[in-house]
């Protein structure tokens, strides 16, 4: 009976038994919003060296607010991203996101990013201010 309850929980609510790790990306200088819950960030690695990091989009279960944008970074500090990532869950072969928090100075730091669905079209998201 206990196994049946676990299976029902997993199917209906996205419950899983995988290990959760806390991840953090520091030195974020730009945030791009591609569509729905797809984001990427530009990270300063050293003076004049930058890299783009695509943030994971595979949310665990039916989490509707897995991505949060929080305007709490002081003007003189770099932005950052924190995530709770579930590894080895029963429902997801790949790691999934329990929670993704993008910490910015203000909502104006979020820029529109490009998206491409192959033969179904491509474009660029416009941020509404």
N, C-alpha and C positions, 0 to 999 in steps of 0.2 A: 504494500500500500504506500509506503514511503517513497519508493521509486516512482510510482505513478504520480504522486504529488510533485516530485521534482521535475518530471517530464512535462507535466501540465504547466508548471511555473515557468519552465524554460521556453515552452512554445508560446504561451500567452503574454508573458511579461518580459521576456528577454533575460531571464535570470541565467547565470552561468557560474561555473566554479573556477574559472581561470584566475591566475594571479594578477593583481593590479599594481602597476608601477607608476610613480610620479615622474614626469619628464618636464624639462624646462628649456626654453630657447631664449637666450639673452641677446642683447645688442641689436634688437629689431629696429630698423630705421624706416621701413615702409610696410604697409599692410595692403594686400590686394584681395578683393572679394570677387570671385569668379561667378558664382551662382549659388543659390540656396545655402548650403553649408560647406562650400568649397572655398578655402582661403589659401593664400601663400604669403610668405613674408620675405623681405629682403634683410639679410643679416650682415652686419659689419664684422668681418673676421679680423682685420687689422687695418692700419692706415691704407686707404685706397684699395682695399680688397673686400669684395662683397660676394655673397652667394644667396641664391634663392632657395627657400625651403618650402616645399608643398606640404601643407598640413593634412593629416589623415582625414578621410571623409567617411570611413566605415564606422558608423555609430552602433553601439551595442543595443540590441533589441529595438524598442520603439521610443527611444529617448527623443523627445521633440525639442528640448532646449539644451542639447548637448554642447552647442557652441554659444558662448557668452562673450560679448565685447564689453569691457569694463574701462571706463574713462577715469583712471585713478593714478596715472603716472605724472609726476611733477615735470614741468617744462624742461628743466635742466638734466633730466635723466633719460636713458634709452628705454624704449618700450620692450616688452617681453611677452612670452606665451607660456602658459602652463597647461599640462594635460594629465589626465588620469587614463592610462591605457591598460586594457584587459588583454592578457596574453593567454593563449591556450584554452579559450573557452569552448564549451561543448558545441555552440552554435556557429562559431566563426573560425575558419581555418586561419585567417589572418588576424592580427591584433585589431581590436576595436576600441573606439573612444567612449569612455564613460562620461568624460567632461573635458571640454576644451575652452580655456579662458584666454582671450587676447586682450592684454592690458595696453591701453593707448593713452595719449595725452588728452585727446578729444575725438569725437566721432569723425571729425574732418581728416583724421589720419587714415581712415579707411578709403581706399581708392578703388575704382572699378577695374576689374581684371578681365582678360579675354577668356573665352570658352570655345570649344570646338567639339561638335557631335558628329564629325565626319560628314556623310552624305545628308544628314538631317539638319545641317546648318552650323554656323559659327557666328560669333559676335563678341560684344564687349558689354559688360554690365555697367550701367550708369547708377551712381550713388545719388539718391534723392536727398537734398539738404533741406 
